[in-house]
Structure formats: structure tokens, C-alpha cells
Amino acid sequence: MRLLIATDAWHPQINGVVRSLEAMAAHAPAQGAAVSFVTPRGFNTLPMPGYPEIRMALATPGQVSRRIDALAPDWVHIATEGPIGLAARAACLAAGRPFTTSYHTRFPEYLAARAPVPESWSYAALRRFHRAGRACMVGTPSLARELEARGFTGLVPWTRGVDTALFRPRSHACLRGQRPVFLCVGRLAVEKNVAAFLALDLPGTKVVVGDGPARADLERIDPRARFLGALTGEALARAYAAADVFVFPSLTDTFGLVLLEALASGLPVAAHPVTGPLDVVGDTGCGVLDRDLREACLAALDVDRARCRERALLFSWEESARQFFGNIRAAAAPQARRGSRDSPLASSSAR
């Protein structure tokens, strides 16, 4: 199978969408597939309003259609709802080419945090976007329930994985600062709720890994907190392994790959009981979920780090790829009908 993935999220962005798509491409040969991408690269771009680090492609359906035709894929998967995704959707519909989609980001909440746009309007647009595909992949059961309650249909599961060889306990890892060390990793933007973490009255040291448009404002909340900037690879893995608690303050993430990276490193999680933490941590004992994030942080200091590692070992990129390509094969089957898809997460969908 030759699969083309259309995505607005791509390098130099550092986020869970990019990592997930890269992992699918890496594991495609084992699933009998070869993956190519249509990304903002090669198009004229403009900075995203309020987030200039992210460039938005000025892509037309005709331009994307020509790229699709040149790559001659057997199937198209549209990963994002930005300009590339919209152009790919229009091109596929015009050509009568079926496709699948995936839901990664709560754009309605993110947009409402920056502009006076009702979430109901944005969700209506997203329902229409995804309903045109044969299936919409979602990362967790709790997210599927939320989307179903909002009228989304055709939802199928696509879990995520973690590189347990890179992210692992390390006996010699260290972070400067008074113990305990509370670590937060993620994009420094308003929707990640990092300000709530920095405002907590906690013993020891707060460490923040990541970068983004809110960094200057966040640094003023707690001048004692250490900001390490964006880290990847071994440097990021060492930071996880050296901390005492991983703090995940987000209320809007749809999964949170950083949760798996922390757990694989033997790092207990403190988070709110919301989508992502409920699915990854839940009542497994590898972290503490509490609406009072400070109480969760302090209680997580007593969590058995070995249990965290054991939990992470249940998530692999191999299983993630098996689900992803299985969803595509099911959607591409001759009996699959556009916009109508039985699945463990939803019964049917209509275009």
C-alpha cells in the first residue's frame, strides 16, 4: 500500500502530531506500506496569528491535487484541519478519492482562548470536515466519548506509543536544583496551562522544558523556576529520568505523548482527571490525578517508579502502527462506504 499523509504539523514544529506521524512512517514497512507526505514544505507560508513560530501553508486544492496525483497513493490520510488538510480534503472530494482523517487538537478551545469565536461554531466546522472521510481516528476512549457527545461519528481508535529504549530510567541522570524536582514538558502556549503549574506552592525546584510564545510571560510567574528551552533525544530523556514528578497541567490535550515519555523514564505523573491522563494514568497507580494539582504533585512523590515503567511498556509504536494501518485497510475495503463506519467507538457516520 502506498499511503499519502497530508499534514499541517511538520518540522520544525516539535509536538505529538509530528512524532506520531513520523513513527507511523518508520513502522510502515512492517505493515506492508510505504508513506509519503504533503506538508507545508514547498509552499509559500505565513506565520500563524499569535504563534509566529508555526508557519501556515498557502496551499490551494489544485496545488495539493497535483502533488497527490504525482505521488499516486493508494490511500490518503488527512492528519490535520489546517490549510494543507483543507486543501487535501477538497482535492479528494473533487476527485472522488476516499480518505481517512484523525483528530489531534482541540482547535475550538485553543481558538476561543485567543479570539471571541464560540466553540460551537468551530466544532460545527470540524464535524463537517471529518464527516467527509471514511473514518476519523482518535487517541483515547474518553476523547471519543466527548466527540460523540458533540455529534462526531465514524470514530475509530488509534492509540500512541513511546520509545522505551530512549526514554528509560537512568541512574546517573541529574538536574540542578533543590529536590524534589517537579518537571513540566510541553509547548509554552496559553492552552497548555503551564501558568497553573508555575503558580503552585511546591517544595524544591520547578523545571520547564519547551518553548513557545508564552515563555516570557511564564518566566515572570516564578523567577525561581528553571526554563531549559526545547529539548529532544537524549537531552530530553535525561531530563525526565532526573526529575521526581512529572506535572501535566493541561486541561485540553487529546492524548499527551509526554505522559508516556515520563512514565517510560520511571517518572510518576501528577495531573488533572481529564482526557489524556484519565486514559494513560487512570487508576493504574503510576500517578495521581486530582483537581487540586498541588495535592497531586505532593502525593505523586510517593508513587513507585517501577510501576510507572511497567505501565509505559504496555504502549508501543508497533501497536500504534498496527491500529493506524488496520483502520486504513478497513476503510479502504470494498464494502466500506464513504461516511459510514462501524467501530468500537462509534456505530455509523453519514457524510
URDA-V538670 format. One record per backbone hydrogen bond with DSSP energy under -0.5 kcal/mol. CO is the residue of the C=O (numbers start at 1). NH is the residue of the N-H. E is the energy in kcal/mol with one decimal. If there is no record, write none. Layout:
co->[CO	CO]
nh->[NH	NH]
e->[E	E]
//
This chain:
co->[1	1	2	2	3	4	4	5	5	6	6	8	10	13	15	16	17	18	19	20	21	22	23	24	25	27	28	28	29	34	36	37	38	40	44	46	48	51	51	53	54	56	57	60	61	62	63	64	65	66	67	68	68	75	76	77	77	78	82	83	84	85	86	87	88	89	90	91	92	92	93	96	98	99	100	101	102	104	105	106	107	108	109	111	111	115	116	118	118	119	120	121	122	123	124	125	126	127	128	129	130	135	136	137	138	140	141	142	143	144	145	146	147	147	148	154	155	156	162	163	166	170	178	180	180	181	181	181	182	183	184	187	188	189	190	191	193	193	194	195	197	200	205	206	207	208	208	209	211	212	214	215	216	217	217	218	218	222	225	226	226	229	232	232	233	234	235	236	237	238	239	240	244	245	245	246	246	247	248	256	256	257	258	259	260	261	262	262	263	266	268	269	270	271	272	274	275	276	277	277	281	286	288	288	291	292	293	294	295	296	297	298	299	300	304	304	305	306	307	308	309	311	312	314	315	316	317	318	319	320	321	322	323	324	325	326	327	328	329	330	333	337	340	346	348]
nh->[3	34	74	75	36	6	77	7	38	79	80	10	13	15	19	20	21	22	23	24	25	26	27	28	28	31	31	33	32	3	5	39	7	43	58	56	51	48	54	55	48	46	59	64	65	66	67	68	69	70	71	72	73	4	100	6	79	102	86	87	88	89	90	91	92	93	94	95	96	97	96	98	76	134	78	137	104	254	107	110	111	112	113	114	115	117	118	121	122	123	124	125	126	127	128	129	130	131	132	132	133	101	156	103	158	144	145	146	147	148	149	150	150	152	151	136	345	138	164	167	168	173	205	182	205	183	244	245	207	247	209	189	214	192	193	251	196	197	198	199	200	202	182	226	184	228	229	186	188	215	218	219	220	220	221	221	222	225	227	208	228	210	235	236	237	238	239	240	241	242	243	243	268	183	247	248	270	249	272	259	260	261	262	263	264	265	265	267	266	268	246	288	248	290	274	278	277	280	281	282	284	269	271	290	293	296	297	298	299	300	301	301	302	303	307	308	309	310	311	312	313	314	315	316	162	320	321	322	323	324	325	326	327	328	329	330	331	332	333	333	336	340	337	343	154]
e->[-0.7	-2.3	-2.9	-1.6	-2.3	-0.5	-2.9	-0.5	-2.3	-2.7	-0.7	-0.7	-2.1	-0.6	-2.1	-2.4	-2.4	-2.4	-2.1	-2.0	-2.1	-2.3	-1.9	-0.6	-0.7	-0.7	-1.6	-2.2	-1.7	-2.9	-2.6	-0.5	-2.6	-2.0	-3.5	-4.0	-2.4	-0.7	-2.1	-0.5	-2.9	-2.3	-1.2	-2.4	-2.7	-2.0	-1.6	-2.6	-2.6	-2.1	-1.9	-1.6	-0.6	-2.5	-1.7	-2.6	-0.7	-1.2	-3.2	-2.3	-2.6	-2.5	-2.4	-2.3	-2.5	-2.5	-2.3	-1.7	-0.7	-3.0	-0.7	-0.6	-0.6	-3.1	-3.1	-2.6	-0.6	-0.5	-1.9	-2.2	-3.2	-2.2	-1.5	-1.4	-2.3	-2.5	-0.5	-0.7	-1.4	-2.8	-1.8	-1.8	-2.3	-2.6	-1.9	-2.2	-2.5	-2.2	-0.8	-0.6	-1.6	-2.5	-2.3	-2.6	-2.7	-2.0	-2.2	-1.9	-2.6	-2.7	-2.0	-0.9	-0.6	-2.6	-1.7	-2.6	-0.6	-2.5	-1.2	-2.7	-1.0	-1.0	-0.6	-0.6	-2.5	-0.6	-2.6	-1.7	-2.8	-3.4	-2.9	-1.6	-2.9	-1.9	-1.4	-0.5	-1.0	-0.8	-2.3	-1.6	-1.4	-1.1	-3.0	-2.8	-2.4	-2.8	-0.5	-2.4	-1.7	-1.7	-2.5	-2.5	-0.8	-0.6	-0.5	-1.2	-0.9	-1.9	-0.5	-3.2	-0.6	-1.6	-0.9	-1.0	-2.4	-2.6	-1.5	-2.2	-2.2	-1.5	-0.8	-1.2	-0.5	-2.9	-0.6	-0.5	-2.8	-0.6	-0.8	-1.7	-0.7	-2.0	-2.4	-2.5	-2.7	-1.1	-0.6	-2.4	-2.0	-0.6	-3.4	-2.8	-2.9	-2.3	-2.0	-2.8	-0.8	-3.0	-2.3	-2.4	-2.3	-1.3	-2.0	-0.5	-1.0	-1.9	-2.3	-2.3	-2.4	-2.1	-0.6	-0.8	-1.7	-1.6	-0.5	-1.1	-1.7	-2.1	-2.0	-2.0	-1.6	-1.5	-2.0	-0.6	-0.6	-1.9	-2.6	-2.0	-2.3	-2.6	-2.7	-1.7	-2.5	-1.6	-2.4	-2.3	-2.3	-2.2	-0.7	-0.6	-1.9	-2.7	-0.9	-1.8	-0.7]
//
